[in-house]
């Protein structure tokens, strides 16, 4: 008896299957540029976990930085009213455009081709999601901190060590200017660890996802003044504060700032030192530094162990004697 002919059955009604095939093909065809941090998240469970943690509302506009071929983007589009995707690589932008073409998501997606860090003004968004290239991790965080109006939350994937720096507290080995800045302006929580095998191509290090929520209302502090002081304190975070402020580089910077501030704002009864011909400006600055460190009793402290209250105390004391950092 001859063999019965068997026919293969294809389900052509499942549009999502076609899109998955398209994504798989893109991952095979593209040669990813790892120098640009192109490590595409391929695990759908991780992508879904990121979207779930964002708690996206149907009315939300979501900003996605570095969408790549769109594995995460497609899941965001299921939840959000609109997705604004900022992509540096034209090949990726073209693939993402093809992926949504002819679907119900086509009108919900806006793609901006360019460098997120160099964009002067960002469009309004409620939530930010990013599988972040390592090279822009720090400037990306600082840019989001200064975003007006502030987003409700940011779900960001970073290399593990960078994420730990965001979470570090005074006294931790990884505590730095970034840690201190983020703690002042945001609440940061760890969401999940993500192993390197969840990406194509796999990066050399492990990753972590964090959730950043901006404090509301924002602290009533001049960001540039605050960050200017942190830049000085964390040049060498294991030195004493007294030693840090004796550096000629720091003294020259403070002298320049002092002259500029006094020329614009003038002086009060306590700050007419520029008229004192018996002292150089640098000597005046040194005297003011000694006064502040004696009053705050922080001279022998090290920046790595300074908490927010200590740094605020320093900032207020320096401003009171006419020394500014912006």
C-alpha positions in Angstrom: 0.0 0.0 0.0 1.3 3.4 -0.9 2.0 6.0 1.8 -0.7 8.5 2.4 0.3 12.0 1.4 0.7 14.3 4.4 0.0 18.0 4.2 1.7 20.6 6.4 -0.8 23.0 8.0 0.0 26.6 8.4 -1.9 29.1 10.6 -1.8 32.3 8.7 -4.2 34.1 10.9 -1.8 34.7 13.8 -0.3 38.1 13.1 1.9 38.0 16.3 3.7 34.9 15.0 4.7 36.8 11.8 6.0 39.6 13.9 8.0 37.2 16.0 9.5 35.7 12.9 10.4 39.2 11.7 12.1 40.0 14.9 14.0 36.7 14.8 15.1 37.4 11.3 16.3 40.9 12.2 18.4 39.5 15.1 20.0 37.0 12.6 20.7 39.5 9.8 21.9 42.5 11.8 25.5 42.7 12.8 25.1 44.5 16.2 27.5 47.2 17.1 28.6 46.4 20.6 30.7 49.5 20.7 27.3 51.4 20.8 26.0 49.1 23.5 23.8 47.1 21.1 22.8 44.1 23.1 19.2 43.2 22.3 17.0 41.9 25.0 15.7 38.6 23.7 13.9 37.1 26.7 10.2 37.9 26.5 9.7 37.2 30.2 12.3 39.8 31.2 10.7 42.3 28.8 7.3 41.6 30.3 8.7 42.0 33.8 10.1 45.4 32.9 6.8 46.6 31.5 4.8 45.3 34.5 7.1 47.2 36.9 6.5 50.4 35.0 2.7 50.1 35.8 1.8 51.8 32.6 -1.6 53.4 32.4 -3.7 53.4 29.2 -3.3 57.2 29.1 0.5 57.2 29.5 3.1 58.4 27.0 6.2 56.2 27.3 9.7 57.3 26.3 11.9 54.4 25.3 15.6 55.0 24.8 17.3 52.6 22.5 14.5 50.4 21.3 16.7 48.3 19.0 14.6 45.9 17.0 11.6 46.4 19.2 11.3 43.3 21.4 10.5 45.5 24.4 8.8 48.2 22.4 6.0 45.8 21.3 5.1 45.0 24.9 5.1 48.7 25.8 2.7 49.4 22.9 0.2 46.9 24.3 -0.2 49.1 27.4 0.6 52.7 26.6 -1.4 55.4 24.7 1.8 56.3 22.8 5.4 55.3 22.7 8.2 57.8 21.7 11.3 55.7 20.8 14.6 57.4 20.5 17.0 55.4 18.4 20.6 56.2 17.3 21.0 53.5 14.6 19.0 54.1 11.4 19.0 50.3 10.7 17.2 49.6 14.0 14.8 52.5 13.4 13.9 51.1 10.0 13.4 47.6 11.4 11.1 48.9 14.2 9.1 50.8 11.6 8.7 47.7 9.5 7.7 45.7 12.6 4.7 47.9 13.4 3.7 48.6 9.8 0.1 47.5 9.1 -0.6 46.7 12.8 -2.8 48.4 15.3 0.3 49.9 16.9 1.6 51.8 13.9 -0.2 55.1 14.9 0.9 54.7 18.5 4.6 54.7 17.8 6.8 57.8 17.1 10.4 57.2 16.3 13.0 60.0 16.8 16.3 59.2 15.1 19.2 60.7 17.1 21.3 60.8 20.2 19.3 61.0 23.3 22.0 62.8 25.2 22.4 65.5 22.6 18.7 66.3 22.2 18.2 69.7 23.6 14.5 69.3 24.5 12.6 66.1 25.1 8.9 65.7 24.4 6.5 65.2 27.3 6.4 61.7 28.7 5.0 60.0 31.8 7.3 57.0 32.0 10.8 56.3 30.7 12.0 52.7 29.9 15.5 52.0 28.6 17.9 49.1 28.0 20.7 51.5 28.5 24.1 51.4 26.6 26.8 51.7 29.2 28.5 54.7 27.6 25.5 56.9 28.3 24.4 55.5 31.6 25.6 58.4 33.8 24.6 61.3 31.6 21.2 59.6 30.9 20.4 59.5 34.7 21.5 63.2 35.2 19.4 64.2 32.2 16.3 62.5 33.6 16.9 64.0 37.0 16.7 67.5 35.5 13.7 66.7 33.2 10.8 69.2 33.6 8.1 68.1 34.2 9.5 65.0 35.9 8.4 61.6 34.7 6.3 59.5 37.1 8.9 56.8 37.0 11.8 55.4 35.0 12.5 51.7 34.6 16.1 51.4 33.5 18.4 48.5 32.7 22.1 49.1 33.4 25.3 47.0 33.8 25.2 45.5 37.3 28.0 47.6 38.8 26.5 50.9 37.6 23.1 49.9 39.1 24.9 49.2 42.4 26.4 52.6 42.3 22.9 54.1 42.0 21.9 52.2 45.1 25.0 52.8 47.2 24.8 54.6 50.5 27.4 56.5 52.5 30.3 54.2 53.5 29.7 51.7 50.7 32.8 51.2 48.5 30.7 52.2 45.4 29.3 55.3 47.0 30.1 58.3 44.7 28.8 61.6 43.3 26.2 59.7 41.3 25.0 57.9 44.3 24.7 61.1 46.3 23.0 63.0 43.6 20.4 60.3 42.9 19.6 59.9 46.6 18.9 63.6 46.9 16.5 63.9 43.9 15.1 60.4 43.6 14.0 57.2 45.2 15.8 54.2 43.7 14.8 50.5 44.1 16.3 47.4 42.6 13.8 45.5 40.4 15.6 42.4 39.0 19.0 40.9 38.0 19.3 40.1 34.3 21.9 37.5 33.2 24.0 38.1 30.2 22.4 35.1 28.3 19.2 37.1 28.0 20.8 39.3 25.4 21.9 38.9 21.8 24.8 39.2 21.5 25.6 38.4 25.2 27.5 41.3 26.9 30.6 40.6 29.0 28.9 41.6 32.3 25.6 41.0 34.1 22.8 43.6 34.2 20.3 44.9 36.7 17.0 46.7 36.3 16.2 49.6 38.6 13.2 51.8 39.2 13.8 55.5 39.7 11.0 57.7 41.0 11.6 61.5 41.3 10.9 63.0 44.6 7.8 65.2 44.6 8.0 68.0 45.5 11.6 68.4 44.5 14.1 69.5 47.2 14.3 73.3 47.4 18.0 73.3 46.4 19.8 74.8 43.4 20.9 71.7 41.5 23.9 73.4 40.0 25.2 74.5 43.4 24.6 71.1 44.9 26.2 69.2 42.0 29.1 71.7 41.9 29.9 71.0 45.6 29.7 67.2 44.9 32.1 67.5 42.0 34.7 68.9 44.4 34.0 66.5 47.3 34.2 63.3 45.1 37.3 64.1 43.1 39.1 61.9 45.6 36.4 60.5 47.9 38.8 58.9 50.3 40.7 62.1 51.1 39.6 64.3 54.0 37.5 67.3 53.1 40.2 69.6 54.5 42.8 68.1 52.1 40.4 68.3 49.2 39.8 72.0 49.7 43.6 72.7 49.9 44.1 71.6 46.3 45.3 74.5 44.1 42.9 73.4 41.4 40.0 73.7 43.7 41.2 77.0 45.2 41.5 78.5 41.7 38.0 77.3 40.8 36.5 78.8 44.0 38.4 82.1 43.4 37.0 82.3 39.9 33.5 81.6 41.1 33.9 84.1 44.0 35.0 86.9 41.8 32.2 86.2 39.3 29.5 86.0 42.0 30.7 89.2 43.7 30.9 91.2 40.5 27.3 90.2 39.7 25.7 90.3 43.1 27.9 92.7 45.0 28.7 92.2 48.7 26.9 92.7 52.0 28.4 93.9 55.2 30.1 90.5 55.8 31.4 90.0 52.2 33.2 93.1 51.1 36.5 91.3 51.1 37.4 92.3 47.5 38.1 95.8 48.7 40.6 94.5 51.2 43.9 95.3 49.5 45.9 93.6 52.2 44.8 90.1 51.2 44.8 88.3 47.9 41.5 86.7 46.9 43.0 83.3 47.3 43.9 84.1 50.9 40.3 85.3 51.5 39.0 82.0 50.0 41.3 80.0 52.3 40.1 81.9 55.3 36.5 81.3 54.4 37.1 77.6 53.9 38.8 77.3 57.3 35.8 79.1 58.9 33.3 76.8 57.2 35.2 73.6 58.1 35.6 74.7 61.7 31.9 75.7 62.1 30.6 72.4 60.5 33.2 70.3 62.2 33.6 68.2 59.0 37.2 69.0 58.3 38.4 65.4 59.0 35.5 63.6 57.4 35.9 61.8 54.2 33.4 62.3 51.3 32.7 58.6 51.0 31.1 58.7 54.4 29.2 62.0 54.1 25.4 61.8 54.2 22.9 64.2 52.6 22.6 66.3 55.8 26.4 66.7 56.1 26.6 67.9 52.5 23.7 70.3 52.9 25.3 71.7 56.0 28.5 72.3 54.1 26.6 73.9 51.2 24.7 76.2 53.4 27.8 77.3 55.4 29.8 78.0 52.2 26.9 80.0 50.7 26.7 82.0 53.9 30.3 83.2 53.6 29.9 84.0 49.9 31.4 80.9 48.3 29.4 79.4 45.5 29.9 76.3 43.3 27.9 77.1 40.2 
